[in-house]
Amino acid sequence: MRRTRLALPVAVLVLGTAGCAATTGGMATTSMPAGSGSQSSPRDELRQSMRKLWSDHVIWTRQYIVSAAMDDPSAQAAAARLMKNQEDIGNAIVPFYGAAAGARLTDLLKQHIQIAVDLVAAAKAGDAARQTDADARWHRNAADLAAFLSGANPNWPRQTVLDMLNRHLALTTQEATARLQKRWDDDVAAFDQIYPQALGMADALSEGIIRQFPARF
């Protein structure tokens, strides 16, 4: 798999593709609190795990944006955690689609992050030409992600996935732009949209897997 740069100037993402919100990590299972007398079903565990992955995705993206906009050295640690999140998302599909598919998804998601880094860096520098180029590459990457996912699962129609990813890109652009321009209320408002949109993407991915592999749930 092609190595992705982790020398991050000032920027952020993602998925990109596909935005998200609250729960567990990896594709690890979760159990009910001690004393509850019951355990969550495999369906619930999948949904919770996917939501946690995409929640981490947008939360660490935001943390990187905030740090990078201030030229704070903590941006490097946030960026490293964000890149690991892409690996976690790729690993999450391995039990269903195999190691090669997991590696491909990880690679596409890391491209998504690095392009976002380029885009925000260009915006911060006021370089319109670089911004335009990065934005075009970002949307091509979203199209590649949609093609990959729709090819793996018929319950993830290409256009539906692409629409979700493009919405994620648009909201992330709004968030990063507002932060760089110090429009704090708009920055907060953008994330208030990003978080539930990411959860919606996570749920769509989970439901697609459940429908494709009903015997496992």
VEXLOKOL-591167 format. One record per residue (C-alpha): x, z, y; residue in three letters. Coordinates in nm, 4 decimals, always signed. Example, Ala and Ser with C-alpha at 12.3 -4.5 7.8 and 13.67 -1.06 7.14 Angstrom:
{{+1.2300,+0.7800,-0.4500},'ALA'} {{+1.3670,+0.7140,-0.1060},'SER'} 
END
This chain:
{{+0.0000,+0.0000,+0.0000},'MET'} {{+0.1303,-0.0922,+0.3422},'ARG'} {{+0.2685,+0.2005,+0.5373},'ARG'} {{+0.0875,+0.2818,+0.8577},'THR'} {{+0.2722,+0.4011,+1.1656},'ARG'} {{+0.2403,+0.7658,+1.2520},'LEU'} {{+0.4376,+0.7461,+1.5727},'ALA'} {{+0.1365,+0.8065,+1.7922},'LEU'} {{+0.1642,+0.7625,+2.1652},'PRO'} {{-0.1678,+0.8716,+2.3107},'VAL'} {{-0.4818,+0.7841,+2.1338},'ALA'} {{-0.7192,+0.8090,+1.8525},'VAL'} {{-0.9993,+0.6911,+1.6550},'LEU'} {{-1.2164,+0.6356,+1.4040},'VAL'} {{-1.4014,+0.4857,+1.1552},'LEU'} {{-1.3630,+0.4193,+1.1468},'GLY'} {{-1.5512,+0.3271,+1.0277},'THR'} {{-1.7804,+0.4257,+0.9080},'ALA'} {{-1.8643,+0.8581,+1.2304},'GLY'} {{-1.9654,+1.2277,+1.0612},'CYS'} {{-2.0284,+1.6027,+1.0453},'ALA'} {{-2.0182,+1.9337,+0.8601},'ALA'} {{-1.9365,+2.0579,+0.5093},'THR'} {{-1.6721,+2.0406,+0.2265},'THR'} {{-1.3504,+1.8415,+0.1710},'GLY'} {{-1.1949,+1.5913,-0.0657},'GLY'} {{-1.4641,+1.5138,-0.3153},'MET'} {{-1.4304,+1.8703,-0.4213},'ALA'} {{-1.7361,+2.0488,-0.5493},'THR'} {{-1.8914,+2.3469,-0.3795},'THR'} {{-2.0867,+2.6354,-0.5242},'SER'} {{-2.3635,+2.8509,-0.3892},'MET'} {{-2.2678,+3.1861,-0.2357},'PRO'} {{-2.1994,+3.4654,-0.4817},'ALA'} {{-2.5147,+3.6354,-0.5945},'GLY'} {{-2.7406,+3.3394,-0.5195},'SER'} {{-2.8090,+3.2944,-0.8914},'GLY'} {{-2.7908,+2.9168,-0.8785},'SER'} {{-2.5452,+2.6361,-0.8175},'GLN'} {{-2.5810,+2.3205,-0.6152},'SER'} {{-2.6591,+2.0028,-0.8055},'SER'} {{-2.4064,+1.7198,-0.8455},'PRO'} {{-2.6072,+1.5227,-0.5880},'ARG'} {{-2.5867,+1.8032,-0.3351},'ASP'} {{-2.2155,+1.8506,-0.4028},'GLU'} {{-2.1498,+1.4822,-0.3394},'LEU'} {{-2.3527,+1.4825,-0.0191},'ARG'} {{-2.1841,+1.7978,+0.1083},'GLN'} {{-1.8377,+1.6720,+0.0244},'SER'} {{-1.8961,+1.3367,+0.1922},'MET'} {{-2.0373,+1.5056,+0.5010},'ARG'} {{-1.7334,+1.7338,+0.5183},'LYS'} {{-1.4968,+1.4383,+0.4959},'LEU'} {{-1.6671,+1.2506,+0.7778},'TRP'} {{-1.7092,+1.5671,+0.9795},'SER'} {{-1.3335,+1.6168,+0.9569},'ASP'} {{-1.2907,+1.2542,+1.0547},'HIS'} {{-1.4646,+1.2836,+1.3903},'VAL'} {{-1.3521,+1.6394,+1.4641},'ILE'} {{-0.9820,+1.5601,+1.4174},'TRP'} {{-1.0282,+1.2348,+1.6050},'THR'} {{-1.1657,+1.4330,+1.8962},'ARG'} {{-0.8865,+1.6873,+1.8743},'GLN'} {{-0.6319,+1.4093,+1.8881},'TYR'} {{-0.8023,+1.2437,+2.1860},'ILE'} {{-0.8095,+1.5700,+2.3799},'VAL'} {{-0.4439,+1.6490,+2.3058},'SER'} {{-0.3195,+1.2949,+2.3635},'ALA'} {{-0.5028,+1.2612,+2.6941},'ALA'} {{-0.3115,+1.5658,+2.8195},'MET'} {{+0.0201,+1.4508,+2.6673},'ASP'} {{+0.0136,+1.7748,+2.4706},'ASP'} {{+0.2633,+1.7941,+2.1813},'PRO'} {{-0.0119,+1.9246,+1.9530},'SER'} {{-0.1337,+1.5639,+1.9348},'ALA'} {{+0.1223,+1.4927,+1.6616},'GLN'} {{-0.0163,+1.7650,+1.4343},'ALA'} {{-0.3720,+1.6483,+1.4975},'ALA'} {{-0.2696,+1.2896,+1.4221},'ALA'} {{-0.1064,+1.3906,+1.0937},'ALA'} {{-0.4217,+1.5768,+0.9907},'ARG'} {{-0.6328,+1.2780,+1.0883},'LEU'} {{-0.4224,+1.0461,+0.8740},'MET'} {{-0.4588,+1.2848,+0.5808},'LYS'} {{-0.8343,+1.2679,+0.6246},'ASN'} {{-0.8179,+0.8931,+0.5595},'GLN'} {{-0.6349,+0.9663,+0.2340},'GLU'} {{-0.9000,+1.2230,+0.1422},'ASP'} {{-1.1794,+0.9702,+0.2003},'ILE'} {{-0.9983,+0.7099,-0.0090},'GLY'} {{-0.9403,+0.9616,-0.2892},'ASN'} {{-1.3084,+1.0553,-0.2811},'ALA'} {{-1.4146,+0.7175,-0.4201},'ILE'} {{-1.1504,+0.7069,-0.6969},'VAL'} {{-1.3744,+0.8764,-0.9596},'PRO'} {{-1.6287,+0.5979,-0.9115},'PHE'} {{-1.4269,+0.2865,-0.8262},'TYR'} {{-1.0717,+0.3550,-0.9463},'GLY'} {{-0.7317,+0.4199,-0.7923},'ALA'} {{-0.6804,+0.0668,-0.6566},'ALA'} {{-1.0087,+0.0814,-0.4640},'ALA'} {{-0.9225,+0.4256,-0.3292},'GLY'} {{-0.5847,+0.3010,-0.2085},'ALA'} {{-0.7450,-0.0020,-0.0426},'ARG'} {{-0.9998,+0.2107,+0.1421},'LEU'} {{-0.7256,+0.4491,+0.2564},'THR'} {{-0.5204,+0.1591,+0.3879},'ASP'} {{-0.8127,+0.0106,+0.5812},'LEU'} {{-0.9006,+0.3488,+0.7314},'LEU'} {{-0.5422,+0.4159,+0.8351},'LYS'} {{-0.5354,+0.0747,+1.0019},'GLN'} {{-0.8520,+0.1785,+1.1827},'HIS'} {{-0.6822,+0.4921,+1.3125},'ILE'} {{-0.3629,+0.3185,+1.4199},'GLN'} {{-0.5508,+0.0447,+1.6044},'ILE'} {{-0.7473,+0.3137,+1.7858},'ALA'} {{-0.4169,+0.4717,+1.8845},'VAL'} {{-0.3052,+0.1378,+2.0274},'ASP'} {{-0.6341,+0.0946,+2.2102},'LEU'} {{-0.6294,+0.4330,+2.3806},'VAL'} {{-0.2632,+0.3986,+2.4694},'ALA'} {{-0.3393,+0.0652,+2.6345},'ALA'} {{-0.6335,+0.2163,+2.8222},'ALA'} {{-0.4198,+0.5023,+2.9458},'LYS'} {{-0.1551,+0.2554,+3.0645},'ALA'} {{-0.4157,+0.0380,+3.2358},'GLY'} {{-0.3071,-0.2639,+3.0293},'ASP'} {{-0.6225,-0.4764,+3.0013},'ALA'} {{-0.4621,-0.7458,+2.7843},'ALA'} {{-0.3449,-0.4923,+2.5261},'ARG'} {{-0.6854,-0.3265,+2.5342},'GLN'} {{-0.8615,-0.6544,+2.4623},'THR'} {{-0.6257,-0.7347,+2.1757},'ASP'} {{-0.6594,-0.3901,+2.0186},'ALA'} {{-1.0376,-0.3933,+2.0511},'ASP'} {{-1.0550,-0.7298,+1.8738},'ALA'} {{-0.8328,-0.6003,+1.5916},'ARG'} {{-1.0452,-0.2851,+1.5677},'TRP'} {{-1.3621,-0.4858,+1.5149},'HIS'} {{-1.1931,-0.7139,+1.2607},'ARG'} {{-1.0883,-0.4028,+1.0721},'ASN'} {{-1.4496,-0.2806,+1.0772},'ALA'} {{-1.5561,-0.6148,+0.9308},'ALA'} {{-1.2934,-0.5768,+0.6577},'ASP'} {{-1.4217,-0.2273,+0.5793},'LEU'} {{-1.7806,-0.3509,+0.5612},'ALA'} {{-1.6798,-0.6363,+0.3290},'ALA'} {{-1.4857,-0.4007,+0.1036},'PHE'} {{-1.7639,-0.1436,+0.0774},'LEU'} {{-2.0435,-0.3952,+0.0282},'SER'} {{-1.8376,-0.5650,-0.2417},'GLY'} {{-1.8022,-0.2350,-0.4273},'ALA'} {{-2.1656,-0.1251,-0.4100},'ASN'} {{-2.4786,-0.3413,-0.3688},'PRO'} {{-2.6550,-0.0438,-0.2105},'ASN'} {{-2.4220,-0.0772,+0.0887},'TRP'} {{-2.5347,-0.4075,+0.2466},'PRO'} {{-2.2553,-0.5629,+0.4498},'ARG'} {{-2.4494,-0.5967,+0.7753},'GLN'} {{-2.5878,-0.2447,+0.7509},'THR'} {{-2.2406,-0.1014,+0.6993},'VAL'} {{-2.0962,-0.3162,+0.9764},'LEU'} {{-2.3667,-0.2021,+1.2184},'ASP'} {{-2.2851,+0.1620,+1.1427},'MET'} {{-1.9129,+0.1044,+1.1872},'LEU'} {{-1.9566,-0.0851,+1.5122},'ASN'} {{-2.1760,+0.1954,+1.6442},'ARG'} {{-1.9020,+0.4394,+1.5493},'HIS'} {{-1.6460,+0.2293,+1.7393},'LEU'} {{-1.8667,+0.2079,+2.0462},'ALA'} {{-1.9276,+0.5832,+2.0578},'LEU'} {{-1.5608,+0.6645,+2.0008},'THR'} {{-1.4655,+0.4263,+2.2814},'THR'} {{-1.7117,+0.6036,+2.5111},'GLN'} {{-1.5683,+0.9413,+2.4134},'GLU'} {{-1.2047,+0.8411,+2.4674},'ALA'} {{-1.2786,+0.6596,+2.7934},'THR'} {{-1.4733,+0.9533,+2.9363},'ALA'} {{-1.1943,+1.1930,+2.8392},'ARG'} {{-0.9233,+0.9754,+2.9958},'LEU'} {{-1.1292,+0.9371,+3.3119},'GLN'} {{-1.2005,+1.3123,+3.3228},'LYS'} {{-1.5754,+1.2625,+3.3068},'ARG'} {{-1.6238,+1.5825,+3.1131},'TRP'} {{-2.0026,+1.5783,+3.0827},'ASP'} {{-1.9966,+1.2214,+2.9512},'ASP'} {{-1.7188,+1.3170,+2.7116},'ASP'} {{-1.9302,+1.5975,+2.5654},'VAL'} {{-2.2398,+1.3774,+2.5520},'ALA'} {{-2.0511,+1.1111,+2.3578},'ALA'} {{-1.9402,+1.3567,+2.0921},'PHE'} {{-2.2942,+1.4920,+2.0664},'ASP'} {{-2.3881,+1.1407,+1.9510},'GLN'} {{-2.0791,+1.0824,+1.7384},'ILE'} {{-2.1289,+1.3868,+1.5167},'TYR'} {{-2.4790,+1.3099,+1.3803},'PRO'} {{-2.3975,+0.9397,+1.3586},'GLN'} {{-2.1052,+1.0268,+1.1331},'ALA'} {{-2.3313,+1.2422,+0.9182},'LEU'} {{-2.5655,+0.9473,+0.8844},'GLY'} {{-2.2808,+0.7285,+0.7604},'MET'} {{-2.1762,+0.9977,+0.5136},'ALA'} {{-2.5306,+1.0239,+0.3787},'ASP'} {{-2.5584,+0.6472,+0.3432},'ALA'} {{-2.2367,+0.6385,+0.1398},'LEU'} {{-2.3496,+0.9261,-0.0823},'SER'} {{-2.6908,+0.7742,-0.1463},'GLU'} {{-2.5322,+0.4425,-0.2369},'GLY'} {{-2.3091,+0.6079,-0.4964},'ILE'} {{-2.6000,+0.8101,-0.6412},'ILE'} {{-2.8090,+0.4950,-0.6801},'ARG'} {{-2.5253,+0.2970,-0.8345},'GLN'} {{-2.4281,+0.5705,-1.0842},'PHE'} {{-2.7574,+0.7534,-1.1575},'PRO'} {{-2.6394,+0.8763,-1.4992},'ALA'} {{-2.3695,+1.0832,-1.3295},'ARG'} {{-2.6178,+1.2704,-1.1149},'PHE'} 
END
